[in-house]
Amino acid sequence: MPETARGADPPPLVLLAHGSPDPRHAEGVERLARQVGSQLRGVRVSVAYLQHNRPTLAEAVAQLGAAGGPSPVRVLPLLLTAGGHLADDVPTAVAGAQAAVPGIVVEPLAPMPAERLAPAVLAAVGRASGTAPGALDEATLRIVLVTAGSERGGAMAPFDALATAVAAGGAAVSVANGPRSDVDRAVAEVSRAKGGDGFAVPVMYAQGKLPDIAVDRAASHGFVATDVVGALASCAYALASWVEEQPINPSRKASGAAPAGPS
Protein backbone atom coordinates (compact mmCIF):
# COMPACT_ATOMS: atom_id res chain seq x y z
CA MET A 1 0.00 0.00 0.00
CA PRO A 2 1.55 3.37 -0.97
CA GLU A 3 2.98 5.62 1.74
CA THR A 4 1.17 8.98 1.90
CA ALA A 5 1.64 12.37 3.43
CA ARG A 6 0.00 12.92 6.78
CA GLY A 7 -3.11 15.10 6.49
CA ALA A 8 -3.04 15.33 2.70
CA ASP A 9 -6.15 14.61 0.65
CA PRO A 10 -5.96 11.37 -1.31
CA PRO A 11 -5.85 11.85 -5.09
CA PRO A 12 -9.23 11.38 -6.78
CA LEU A 13 -9.82 8.38 -9.00
CA VAL A 14 -11.63 8.25 -12.34
CA LEU A 15 -12.87 4.89 -13.59
CA LEU A 16 -12.60 5.09 -17.39
CA ALA A 17 -15.13 2.75 -18.99
CA HIS A 18 -15.79 1.85 -22.61
CA GLY A 19 -19.33 3.28 -22.79
CA SER A 20 -22.45 1.92 -24.48
CA PRO A 21 -25.72 3.18 -25.95
CA ASP A 22 -27.43 0.76 -23.55
CA PRO A 23 -28.32 2.80 -20.43
CA ARG A 24 -27.71 -0.20 -18.19
CA HIS A 25 -24.00 0.08 -18.94
CA ALA A 26 -23.63 3.55 -17.42
CA GLU A 27 -25.86 2.57 -14.50
CA GLY A 28 -23.61 -0.40 -13.78
CA VAL A 29 -20.40 1.61 -14.09
CA GLU A 30 -21.72 4.30 -11.74
CA ARG A 31 -22.82 1.67 -9.22
CA LEU A 32 -19.38 0.05 -9.41
CA ALA A 33 -17.75 3.45 -8.84
CA ARG A 34 -19.82 3.94 -5.68
CA GLN A 35 -18.79 0.49 -4.44
CA VAL A 36 -15.11 1.15 -5.16
CA GLY A 37 -15.44 4.49 -3.39
CA SER A 38 -16.84 2.77 -0.32
CA GLN A 39 -13.73 0.57 -0.26
CA LEU A 40 -11.26 3.43 -0.80
CA ARG A 41 -12.21 5.51 2.18
CA GLY A 42 -11.61 9.21 1.62
CA VAL A 43 -11.02 8.87 -2.13
CA ARG A 44 -13.37 10.68 -4.48
CA VAL A 45 -14.27 8.19 -7.22
CA SER A 46 -15.97 9.34 -10.42
CA VAL A 47 -16.52 7.92 -13.90
CA ALA A 48 -15.72 8.79 -17.50
CA TYR A 49 -16.25 7.06 -20.83
CA LEU A 50 -14.32 6.51 -24.04
CA GLN A 51 -17.44 6.65 -26.20
CA HIS A 52 -21.25 6.80 -26.24
CA ASN A 53 -21.62 8.29 -22.72
CA ARG A 54 -20.66 11.44 -20.86
CA PRO A 55 -18.58 12.71 -19.25
CA THR A 56 -15.49 12.20 -21.34
CA LEU A 57 -12.24 11.90 -19.43
CA ALA A 58 -11.40 15.54 -20.20
CA GLU A 59 -14.80 16.62 -18.85
CA ALA A 60 -14.42 14.52 -15.70
CA VAL A 61 -10.95 15.93 -14.99
CA ALA A 62 -12.20 19.48 -15.63
CA GLN A 63 -15.02 18.91 -13.14
CA LEU A 64 -12.51 17.80 -10.52
CA GLY A 65 -10.35 20.82 -11.24
CA ALA A 66 -13.33 23.19 -10.95
CA ALA A 67 -14.17 21.61 -7.59
CA GLY A 68 -10.66 22.36 -6.34
CA GLY A 69 -9.65 18.71 -6.28
CA PRO A 70 -6.05 17.74 -5.65
CA SER A 71 -3.53 16.77 -8.29
CA PRO A 72 -2.82 14.19 -9.62
CA VAL A 73 -6.06 12.67 -10.84
CA ARG A 74 -5.59 8.93 -11.16
CA VAL A 75 -7.30 7.16 -14.07
CA LEU A 76 -8.09 3.44 -13.97
CA PRO A 77 -9.24 1.96 -17.30
CA LEU A 78 -12.09 -0.52 -16.87
CA LEU A 79 -10.80 -2.62 -19.74
CA LEU A 80 -9.92 -6.30 -19.58
CA THR A 81 -8.53 -7.13 -23.02
CA ALA A 82 -5.16 -5.81 -24.14
CA GLY A 83 -6.78 -4.57 -27.34
CA GLY A 84 -7.08 -1.37 -29.33
CA HIS A 85 -9.05 0.58 -26.75
CA LEU A 86 -6.28 0.12 -24.20
CA ALA A 87 -3.41 0.59 -26.64
CA ASP A 88 -4.84 3.53 -28.59
CA ASP A 89 -7.98 5.10 -27.12
CA VAL A 90 -6.89 5.35 -23.48
CA PRO A 91 -3.59 7.19 -24.21
CA THR A 92 -5.49 9.54 -26.53
CA ALA A 93 -8.08 10.26 -23.85
CA VAL A 94 -5.40 10.84 -21.20
CA ALA A 95 -3.45 13.20 -23.48
CA GLY A 96 -6.64 15.08 -24.32
CA ALA A 97 -7.56 15.47 -20.66
CA GLN A 98 -4.06 16.64 -19.79
CA ALA A 99 -4.14 19.22 -22.57
CA ALA A 100 -7.59 20.44 -21.57
CA VAL A 101 -6.69 20.84 -17.87
CA PRO A 102 -2.93 21.52 -17.79
CA GLY A 103 -3.02 22.50 -14.11
CA ILE A 104 -3.80 18.92 -13.05
CA VAL A 105 -1.52 15.94 -13.54
CA VAL A 106 -3.51 13.13 -15.17
CA GLU A 107 -1.94 9.89 -13.98
CA PRO A 108 -3.05 6.72 -15.83
CA LEU A 109 -2.90 3.47 -13.90
CA ALA A 110 -2.40 0.05 -15.43
CA PRO A 111 -5.67 -1.86 -15.78
CA MET A 112 -6.31 -4.47 -13.12
CA PRO A 113 -5.16 -7.91 -14.32
CA ALA A 114 -8.15 -10.04 -15.25
CA GLU A 115 -6.97 -12.91 -13.06
CA ARG A 116 -7.83 -10.81 -10.02
CA LEU A 117 -11.48 -11.36 -10.93
CA ALA A 118 -11.34 -15.09 -10.14
CA PRO A 119 -13.14 -14.61 -6.77
CA ALA A 120 -15.82 -12.53 -8.51
CA VAL A 121 -16.32 -15.24 -11.15
CA LEU A 122 -16.84 -17.88 -8.48
CA ALA A 123 -19.08 -15.53 -6.50
CA ALA A 124 -21.21 -15.03 -9.63
CA VAL A 125 -21.51 -18.80 -10.04
CA GLY A 126 -22.40 -19.18 -6.39
CA ARG A 127 -25.09 -16.53 -6.63
CA ALA A 128 -26.57 -18.08 -9.77
CA SER A 129 -26.61 -21.55 -8.20
CA GLY A 130 -27.90 -20.40 -4.82
CA THR A 131 -24.78 -21.71 -3.13
CA ALA A 132 -23.35 -19.99 -0.07
CA PRO A 133 -19.90 -18.39 -0.42
CA GLY A 134 -17.18 -20.96 0.09
CA ALA A 135 -19.57 -23.90 -0.38
CA LEU A 136 -19.13 -24.38 -4.13
CA ASP A 137 -17.98 -27.83 -5.22
CA GLU A 138 -15.71 -26.39 -7.89
CA ALA A 139 -14.58 -29.76 -9.17
CA THR A 140 -18.10 -30.42 -10.52
CA LEU A 141 -18.41 -27.15 -12.45
CA ARG A 142 -18.19 -26.30 -16.14
CA ILE A 143 -17.54 -22.57 -16.53
CA VAL A 144 -17.40 -20.52 -19.72
CA LEU A 145 -15.87 -17.07 -19.32
CA VAL A 146 -17.66 -14.87 -21.85
CA THR A 147 -15.66 -11.82 -22.92
CA ALA A 148 -16.35 -8.84 -25.14
CA GLY A 149 -13.75 -10.33 -27.46
CA SER A 150 -10.90 -8.95 -29.54
CA GLU A 151 -9.21 -9.81 -32.83
CA ARG A 152 -5.97 -8.09 -31.85
CA GLY A 153 -3.08 -10.50 -31.43
CA GLY A 154 -2.39 -11.30 -27.79
CA ALA A 155 -5.36 -9.26 -26.55
CA MET A 156 -7.06 -12.25 -24.96
CA ALA A 157 -4.03 -13.37 -22.93
CA PRO A 158 -5.35 -11.80 -19.69
CA PHE A 159 -8.36 -14.11 -19.87
CA ASP A 160 -6.17 -17.17 -20.19
CA ALA A 161 -4.61 -16.18 -16.86
CA LEU A 162 -8.09 -15.70 -15.40
CA ALA A 163 -9.18 -19.12 -16.66
CA THR A 164 -6.17 -20.70 -14.99
CA ALA A 165 -6.98 -18.98 -11.69
CA VAL A 166 -10.65 -20.00 -11.81
CA ALA A 167 -9.72 -23.60 -12.68
CA ALA A 168 -7.42 -23.92 -9.66
CA GLY A 169 -10.25 -25.51 -7.65
CA GLY A 170 -10.89 -28.18 -10.25
CA ALA A 171 -13.53 -26.60 -12.49
CA ALA A 172 -13.40 -27.08 -16.25
CA VAL A 173 -12.96 -23.56 -17.64
CA SER A 174 -12.86 -22.15 -21.17
CA VAL A 175 -12.76 -18.61 -22.55
CA ALA A 176 -15.20 -17.42 -25.24
CA ASN A 177 -13.71 -14.72 -27.47
CA GLY A 178 -16.90 -12.69 -27.77
CA PRO A 179 -20.47 -13.51 -26.76
CA ARG A 180 -21.60 -15.11 -30.03
CA SER A 181 -20.36 -18.18 -31.91
CA ASP A 182 -17.25 -18.73 -29.80
CA VAL A 183 -19.53 -19.48 -26.85
CA ASP A 184 -20.53 -22.65 -28.72
CA ARG A 185 -16.88 -23.73 -29.00
CA ALA A 186 -16.14 -22.94 -25.35
CA VAL A 187 -19.21 -24.87 -24.16
CA ALA A 188 -18.14 -27.88 -26.22
CA GLU A 189 -14.63 -27.69 -24.80
CA VAL A 190 -15.67 -27.76 -21.13
CA SER A 191 -18.33 -30.38 -21.87
CA ARG A 192 -15.69 -32.71 -23.31
CA ALA A 193 -13.69 -32.28 -20.12
CA LYS A 194 -16.45 -33.30 -17.69
CA GLY A 195 -20.14 -33.35 -16.91
CA GLY A 196 -21.67 -31.24 -14.18
CA ASP A 197 -23.45 -27.94 -13.84
CA GLY A 198 -22.68 -25.43 -16.58
CA PHE A 199 -22.39 -21.67 -16.10
CA ALA A 200 -21.62 -18.83 -18.49
CA VAL A 201 -20.04 -15.87 -16.70
CA PRO A 202 -19.94 -12.52 -18.55
CA VAL A 203 -16.50 -11.16 -17.60
CA MET A 204 -17.56 -7.56 -18.07
CA TYR A 205 -17.79 -4.64 -15.71
CA ALA A 206 -21.37 -3.64 -16.52
CA GLN A 207 -24.56 -4.96 -18.07
CA GLY A 208 -25.47 -4.26 -21.69
CA LYS A 209 -26.23 -5.83 -25.03
CA LEU A 210 -23.19 -8.13 -25.11
CA PRO A 211 -24.10 -9.89 -21.84
CA ASP A 212 -27.65 -10.28 -23.16
CA ILE A 213 -26.32 -12.09 -26.23
CA ALA A 214 -24.20 -14.30 -24.00
CA VAL A 215 -27.23 -15.18 -21.86
CA ASP A 216 -29.22 -16.32 -24.89
CA ARG A 217 -26.31 -18.26 -26.36
CA ALA A 218 -25.54 -20.01 -23.07
CA ALA A 219 -29.18 -20.88 -22.47
CA SER A 220 -29.32 -22.64 -25.83
CA HIS A 221 -26.75 -25.10 -24.44
CA GLY A 222 -28.45 -25.52 -21.07
CA PHE A 223 -25.85 -23.36 -19.32
CA VAL A 224 -26.95 -20.90 -16.64
CA ALA A 225 -25.87 -17.31 -17.30
CA THR A 226 -24.67 -15.44 -14.22
CA ASP A 227 -24.51 -11.74 -13.40
CA VAL A 228 -21.70 -9.74 -14.97
CA VAL A 229 -18.69 -9.85 -12.66
CA GLY A 230 -18.89 -6.09 -12.17
CA ALA A 231 -22.09 -6.58 -10.18
CA LEU A 232 -20.27 -8.52 -7.45
CA ALA A 233 -18.88 -6.89 -4.30
CA SER A 234 -15.69 -8.89 -4.77
CA CYS A 235 -15.09 -7.07 -8.07
CA ALA A 236 -15.19 -3.67 -6.36
CA TYR A 237 -12.89 -4.99 -3.65
CA ALA A 238 -10.43 -6.30 -6.25
CA LEU A 239 -10.37 -2.94 -8.06
CA ALA A 240 -9.91 -1.01 -4.82
CA SER A 241 -7.09 -3.32 -3.74
CA TRP A 242 -5.39 -2.87 -7.11
CA VAL A 243 -5.58 0.92 -6.83
CA GLU A 244 -4.14 0.81 -3.30
CA GLU A 245 -1.16 -1.17 -4.57
CA GLN A 246 -0.21 1.38 -7.24
CA PRO A 247 2.48 3.87 -6.18
CA ILE A 248 1.22 7.42 -5.99
CA ASN A 249 3.00 9.97 -8.14
CA PRO A 250 5.87 11.22 -5.92
CA SER A 251 4.96 14.81 -6.76
CA ARG A 252 1.79 14.39 -4.72
CA LYS A 253 1.48 11.74 -2.02
CA ALA A 254 -1.76 11.44 -0.14
CA SER A 255 -3.30 9.37 2.61
CA GLY A 256 -5.60 6.44 2.03
CA ALA A 257 -6.92 3.51 4.00
CA ALA A 258 -6.83 -0.12 3.03
CA PRO A 259 -9.92 -1.45 1.30
CA ALA A 260 -12.59 -2.47 3.76
CA GLY A 261 -13.18 -5.90 2.19
CA PRO A 262 -16.10 -7.37 0.27
CA SER A 263 -19.40 -7.81 2.01
PEKA-V436836 format. One record per backbone hydrogen bond with DSSP energy under -1.0 kcal/mol. CO is the residue of the C=O (numbers start at 1). NH is the residue of the N-H. E is the energy in kcal/mol with one decimal. If there is no record, write none. Layout:
CO;NH;E + CO;NH;E
//
This chain:
5;8;-1.6 + 8;255;-1.1 + 12;74;-2.6 + 13;46;-2.6 + 14;76;-2.8 + 15;48;-2.1 + 16;78;-3.2 + 17;50;-2.2 + 18;51;-1.6 + 22;25;-1.8 + 23;27;-1.8 + 24;28;-2.4 + 25;29;-2.5 + 26;30;-2.6 + 27;31;-2.0 + 28;32;-2.5 + 29;33;-2.4 + 30;34;-1.9 + 31;35;-2.1 + 32;36;-2.8 + 33;37;-2.5 + 34;38;-1.7 + 35;39;-1.0 + 36;40;-2.3 + 39;41;-1.4 + 40;43;-2.3 + 44;13;-2.9 + 46;15;-2.9 + 48;17;-2.8 + 51;53;-1.7 + 55;49;-1.9 + 56;60;-2.5 + 57;61;-2.6 + 58;62;-2.2 + 59;63;-2.2 + 60;64;-1.8 + 61;65;-2.4 + 62;66;-2.6 + 63;67;-1.5 + 64;69;-2.8 + 65;68;-1.5 + 73;107;-3.1 + 74;14;-2.9 + 75;109;-3.3 + 76;16;-2.2 + 77;79;-1.3 + 81;83;-1.1 + 83;87;-2.4 + 84;88;-3.0 + 84;89;-1.3 + 85;90;-2.5 + 88;92;-1.6 + 89;93;-2.4 + 90;94;-2.7 + 91;95;-2.5 + 92;96;-2.3 + 93;97;-2.4 + 94;98;-2.5 + 95;99;-2.2 + 96;100;-2.0 + 97;101;-2.0 + 101;104;-1.9 + 105;73;-2.9 + 107;75;-2.3 + 113;116;-1.8 + 114;117;-2.5 + 115;118;-1.6 + 117;121;-2.5 + 118;122;-2.2 + 119;123;-2.2 + 120;124;-2.3 + 121;125;-2.1 + 122;126;-2.6 + 123;127;-2.5 + 124;128;-2.3 + 125;129;-2.0 + 126;131;-2.4 + 132;135;-2.4 + 136;138;-1.3 + 137;140;-2.0 + 138;141;-1.7 + 141;172;-2.6 + 142;199;-2.6 + 143;174;-1.9 + 144;201;-2.9 + 145;176;-2.9 + 146;203;-2.7 + 152;155;-2.1 + 154;157;-1.3 + 155;82;-2.0 + 156;159;-1.4 + 156;160;-1.1 + 157;161;-1.6 + 158;162;-1.7 + 159;163;-2.8 + 160;164;-2.0 + 161;165;-2.0 + 162;166;-2.7 + 163;167;-2.2 + 167;170;-2.4 + 172;143;-3.2 + 174;145;-3.0 + 176;147;-1.9 + 176;178;-1.8 + 180;183;-1.8 + 181;185;-1.1 + 182;186;-2.4 + 183;187;-2.7 + 184;188;-2.2 + 185;189;-2.2 + 186;190;-2.2 + 187;191;-2.0 + 188;192;-1.7 + 189;193;-1.1 + 190;194;-1.6 + 197;142;-2.8 + 198;224;-2.6 + 199;144;-2.8 + 200;226;-2.4 + 201;146;-2.5 + 202;204;-2.0 + 202;229;-1.8 + 204;230;-2.0 + 208;212;-1.4 + 209;213;-2.1 + 210;214;-2.2 + 211;215;-2.4 + 212;216;-2.0 + 213;217;-2.5 + 214;218;-2.9 + 215;219;-2.5 + 216;220;-1.5 + 218;221;-1.6 + 218;223;-2.3 + 219;222;-1.6 + 224;200;-2.6 + 228;231;-1.9 + 229;232;-1.9 + 232;235;-1.2 + 232;236;-1.2 + 233;237;-2.2 + 234;238;-1.9 + 235;239;-2.4 + 236;240;-2.6 + 237;241;-2.6 + 238;242;-2.2 + 239;243;-2.4 + 240;244;-2.3 + 241;245;-1.3 + 243;246;-1.2 + 244;2;-1.5 + 249;252;-2.6
//
